């Protein structure tokens, strides 16, 4: 494995959805007059991408002259993988004076050869079907502080997907998957966020909670009529000066004529490591994970993790005997000890599959 990079305080990339989680610690502020433009190549590996190669350019700044405000960022990323997957992405987080207002933005284009096992929590491992799809995605978000570390805001999302390239008469047709012929989604909704983490990249204390609701309707320009509700809860406990226990719970619910690319997916490089991203796909998801993180020496650390979760067609169809499990461990290399930005090397084990992944930043 070869990884070439320069130290960079902000990097966030996740499979498919590219969610933004770029909130530097106030202890890690970049000096106001510093030159803050960095660019570097990188290498990643996951079950979904195999090996991937790309580059990122990142710029850092502060609106106005308030040096107590956390550093804002703009990131431009390009990635090409050995599965002929192409991803181009732009992400940004801007903190305004006193941090009373925050703008988060992401946009991406991708051509993505992928795999699909059909809908449901008990799909056969041998039912895998390959497919490809092009998509363009843009999502601006605005957050306003209402009290302490609590923010409320609004999120708008627009996505254009091309027709899914798949084998006619197989899974996509037999299960009548919405969105297989492509189309537009356009939705808007509120966000409620709370964040007391002492560092967004590798915190050792504090918590994070965010609830987001999105409403997709034809009058907004959407070809599909549906709603999404997502909940992300995290808690971090400092067990000793060198060890941390990290916990996360995720829930996602979709209602209506939800298109394929907006369904809930179990697996991937961040949750249920060891399972292929989207190994289990349906309208609803719940998943939980715990991770023990320990610093060893120099810039080296190690982790142990375990997770459980399942998908269902409706919230009432979740069942205890339907839970899937995965676990594993990994090593960490601190690219920046000051900003706690780590290179993550994980090996996850699941039923019928295992995954060796190389990524930047922690899973959560």
C-alpha positions in Angstrom: 0.0 0.0 0.0 1.3 3.5 -0.9 -0.4 6.6 0.3 1.0 10.1 -0.7 -0.5 13.1 1.0 0.2 16.3 2.9 -1.3 17.0 6.2 -4.8 18.5 5.8 -7.2 19.5 8.6 -10.4 18.8 6.7 -11.4 15.9 4.6 -14.7 14.1 4.4 -15.7 11.6 1.7 -18.2 8.8 2.0 -19.5 6.4 -0.4 -22.4 7.6 -2.6 -24.0 10.2 -0.4 -20.9 12.2 0.5 -22.3 13.6 3.8 -20.5 16.6 5.3 -19.0 16.3 8.8 -16.2 18.9 8.6 -16.3 20.7 12.0 -12.8 21.5 13.3 -12.1 21.7 17.0 -11.7 25.3 18.3 -8.3 24.1 19.6 -7.3 23.4 16.0 -7.9 26.8 14.5 -5.6 27.8 11.7 -3.9 31.2 12.2 -5.8 33.8 10.4 -2.9 35.1 8.3 -1.6 31.6 7.4 -1.6 30.4 3.8 -4.3 27.7 3.8 -4.4 26.1 0.4 -3.3 22.5 0.2 -3.5 19.8 -2.5 -2.4 16.1 -2.4 -3.0 12.7 -4.1 -4.4 9.8 -2.1 -5.2 6.1 -2.3 -8.3 4.4 -0.9 -9.6 0.8 -0.8 -13.0 -0.6 0.1 -15.2 -3.6 -0.7 -17.2 -1.4 -3.1 -14.4 0.3 -4.9 -11.4 -2.1 -4.7 -8.4 0.2 -5.1 -9.1 3.9 -5.9 -6.8 6.7 -6.8 -7.5 10.4 -6.7 -6.6 13.9 -5.5 -8.0 16.6 -3.3 -7.5 20.4 -3.1 -8.6 22.1 0.2 -8.8 25.8 1.1 -9.3 27.2 4.5 -10.5 30.7 5.5 -12.6 32.8 7.9 -15.3 35.2 6.8 -14.6 38.5 8.5 -11.7 39.0 11.0 -13.0 37.1 14.0 -10.1 34.7 14.9 -12.2 33.0 17.6 -14.5 31.4 14.9 -13.6 27.9 13.7 -11.9 27.7 10.3 -14.2 27.4 7.2 -13.2 25.1 4.4 -13.8 24.3 0.7 -12.7 20.8 -0.6 -12.6 19.6 -4.2 -12.1 15.9 -4.7 -11.7 13.5 -7.7 -11.6 9.7 -7.4 -11.2 6.9 -10.0 -11.3 3.3 -9.0 -10.3 0.0 -10.5 -14.0 -0.8 -11.0 -14.2 2.1 -13.4 -16.0 4.2 -10.9 -15.7 8.0 -11.2 -16.5 10.5 -8.4 -16.1 14.3 -8.5 -17.2 16.2 -5.4 -17.2 19.7 -3.9 -17.9 20.1 -0.2 -17.7 23.2 2.0 -18.5 24.3 5.6 -18.6 28.1 6.3 -18.8 29.4 9.9 -19.9 33.0 10.1 -19.0 35.5 12.9 -19.6 34.2 16.4 -20.7 30.9 14.8 -24.3 31.9 15.0 -24.8 30.9 11.4 -23.3 27.9 9.5 -23.6 27.0 5.8 -22.8 23.5 4.6 -22.7 22.6 0.9 -22.0 19.5 -1.1 -22.2 18.7 -4.8 -21.1 15.6 -6.7 -21.1 13.8 -10.0 -20.6 10.1 -10.2 -20.6 7.2 -12.6 -20.9 4.2 -10.4 -20.7 0.5 -11.4 -22.2 -1.3 -8.3 -23.9 -4.4 -7.0 -27.5 -5.1 -5.9 -29.1 -8.0 -4.0 -32.7 -6.9 -4.1 -34.9 -5.4 -1.4 -35.2 -6.9 2.1 -33.4 -8.0 5.2 -32.9 -11.7 4.1 -31.8 -11.5 0.5 -29.6 -14.4 -0.7 -25.9 -13.7 -1.0 -26.0 -15.5 -4.4 -28.6 -13.1 -5.8 -26.1 -10.4 -6.6 -26.7 -8.4 -9.8 -24.3 -5.8 -11.2 -25.5 -2.4 -12.4 -24.2 1.1 -13.3 -25.7 4.5 -13.0 -24.8 8.2 -13.5 -25.9 10.8 -11.0 -25.5 14.4 -10.1 -26.2 15.6 -6.6 -26.3 19.0 -4.8 -27.3 19.8 -1.2 -27.0 23.2 0.5 -27.8 23.4 4.2 -28.2 26.4 6.5 -28.0 26.2 10.3 -28.7 28.9 12.9 -27.8 28.8 16.6 -30.8 29.0 18.9 -29.2 28.2 22.2 -25.7 27.0 23.3 -24.7 24.1 21.0 -28.1 23.7 19.5 -28.8 24.7 15.9 -31.9 24.5 13.7 -31.8 24.8 10.0 -33.0 23.9 6.6 -31.7 21.4 4.0 -32.5 21.4 0.3 -31.5 18.4 -1.9 -31.6 18.0 -5.7 -30.4 14.9 -7.5 -30.5 13.8 -11.2 -30.0 10.1 -11.9 -29.7 8.5 -15.3 -31.3 5.2 -16.2 -29.9 2.2 -14.3 -27.8 0.0 -16.6 -28.9 -3.5 -15.6 -29.9 -6.9 -17.0 -33.6 -6.7 -18.2 -36.0 -9.1 -16.6 -33.8 -9.6 -13.5 -33.9 -8.0 -10.0 -34.7 -4.4 -10.9 -37.6 -5.4 -13.1 -38.9 -8.3 -11.0 -39.1 -6.1 -7.9 -40.3 -3.1 -9.8 -37.6 -0.8 -8.3 -38.6 2.8 -8.4 -36.1 5.0 -10.1 -34.5 2.3 -12.3 -35.4 4.4 -15.3 -33.7 7.5 -13.8 -35.3 10.8 -12.9 -35.1 13.8 -10.6 -35.5 14.1 -6.9 -36.0 17.5 -5.2 -36.8 18.0 -1.5 -36.5 20.3 1.4 -36.8 20.0 5.1 -35.7 21.0 8.6 -32.6 20.0 10.6 -32.0 19.9 14.3 -28.4 19.6 15.4 -26.5 19.4 18.8 -22.7 19.0 19.0 -20.5 19.0 22.1 -17.6 17.0 20.6 -14.1 18.3 21.4 -12.9 17.3 17.9 -15.0 16.2 14.9 -12.4 13.9 13.4 -11.3 11.8 16.4 -13.1 13.1 19.6 -12.4 11.6 23.0 -15.4 13.2 24.8 -18.7 14.9 24.1 -21.7 13.9 21.9 -23.4 14.6 18.6 -27.0 14.3 17.6 -28.7 15.4 14.4 -32.2 14.8 13.1 -33.1 15.6 9.5 -36.5 15.4 7.7 -36.8 15.9 3.9 -40.0 16.3 1.9 -39.9 15.4 -1.8 -42.8 16.5 -4.0 -43.6 17.3 -7.7 -44.2 21.0 -6.9 -40.5 21.1 -5.8 -39.4 19.6 -9.1 -39.2 15.9 -8.0 -40.3 13.0 -10.2 -41.0 11.0 -7.0 -43.2 11.7 -4.1 -41.7 10.5 -0.8 -40.2 11.6 2.6 -37.1 10.8 4.5 -36.3 10.9 8.2 -32.8 10.3 9.5 -31.3 10.3 13.0 -27.6 10.2 13.8 -26.5 9.8 17.5 -22.9 9.6 18.8 -21.3 9.6 22.2 -17.6 9.5 23.2 -16.1 8.5 26.5 -12.5 9.0 27.5 -11.5 5.9 29.3 -7.9 6.9 30.0 -5.5 9.4 28.5 -4.8 6.9 25.7 -8.1 5.2 25.2 -11.7 6.1 24.0 -15.0 4.3 23.7 -17.1 5.6 20.8 -20.8 4.7 20.3 -23.1 5.5 17.4 -26.7 4.8 16.5 -28.3 5.4 13.1 -31.9 5.3 12.0 -33.3 6.0 8.6 -37.0 5.9 7.5 -38.5 6.5 4.0 -42.1 6.7 3.1 -43.8 6.9 -0.3 -42.5 6.2 -3.8 -38.9 6.2 -2.7 -36.4 5.9 -5.7 -33.6 3.4 -5.6 -30.8 5.8 -4.8 -32.7 7.2 -1.7 -33.4 3.8 -0.1 -31.7 2.9 3.1 -28.5 0.7 2.8 -26.8 -1.5 5.4 -23.0 -2.0 5.1 -20.0 0.0 3.8 -16.9 1.6 5.1 -18.4 3.4 8.0 -21.2 1.3 9.5 -21.4 -2.5 9.5 -17.8 -2.8 8.2 -17.3 -6.2 6.5 -20.6 -6.0 4.6 -20.7 -4.5 1.1 -22.4 -1.1 1.1 -26.0 -1.8 0.2 -25.7 -5.5 0.8 -29.1 -5.2 2.5 -31.4 -2.5 1.1 -34.9 -1.4 2.0 -37.1 1.6 3.1 -36.1 1.6 6.8 -32.8 1.0 8.6 -31.5 0.8 12.2 -27.9 0.2 13.0 -25.6 0.5 16.0 -21.8 0.3 16.5 -19.2 0.5 19.2 -15.5 1.2 18.8 -12.6 1.0 21.2 -9.8 3.3 20.2 -6.3 3.3 21.8 -3.1 5.2 21.1 -0.1 3.0 21.0 3.1 5.0 20.2 4.4 7.7 18.0 1.6 8.2 15.4 0.2 4.7 15.7 -3.1 3.6 17.2 -5.4 0.6 17.1 -9.2 0.0 17.2 -11.6 -2.8 17.8 -15.2 -2.5 16.6 -18.5 -4.3 16.4 -21.8 -3.4 14.9 -25.3 -4.7 14.4 -28.2 -3.6 12.3 -31.0 -4.5 9.9 -33.3 -3.1 7.2 -37.1 -3.5 6.9 -39.9 -2.4 4.6 -41.7 -0.6 7.4 -40.8 0.3 11.0 -43.1 -2.3 12.3 -41.2 -5.1 10.5 -38.0 -4.7 12.5 -37.3 -7.9 14.5 -34.7 -9.0 17.0 -33.9 -12.2 15.2 -33.3 -10.2 12.0 -30.2 -8.4 13.2 -27.0 -8.8 11.2 -23.6 -8.6 12.9 -20.1 -7.6 12.0 -16.8 -6.8 13.8 -13.1 -6.4 13.3 -10.2 -4.2 14.1 -7.7 -1.9 12.6 -4.7 0.4 12.8 -4.5 4.2 12.7 -1.8 6.5 11.5 -2.0 10.1 12.6 -1.4 12.3 9.5 -1.8 15.3 11.8 -1.5 14.8 15.6 -2.6 18.3 16.2 -5.9 18.0 14.2 -6.3 14.2 15.0 -6.7 13.4 11.3 -6.1 9.7 10.9 -5.4 7.3 8.0 -7.8 4.5 8.8 -6.9 0.8 7.9 -9.7 -1.6 8.9 -10.5 -5.2 8.5 -14.1 -6.1 9.0 -15.7 -9.6 9.2 -19.3 -10.3 8.4 -21.4 -13.3 7.2 -20.3 -14.4 3.8 -17.9 -11.5 3.4 -15.0 -9.6 4.8 -13.4 -6.3 3.9 -10.1 -4.6 4.1 -10.5 -0.9 3.8 -8.1 2.1 3.6 -9.8 5.5 4.2 -9.1 9.0 5.6 -10.7 10.0 8.9 -12.6 7.9 11.5 -15.8 6.0 10.6 -17.7 8.3 13.0 
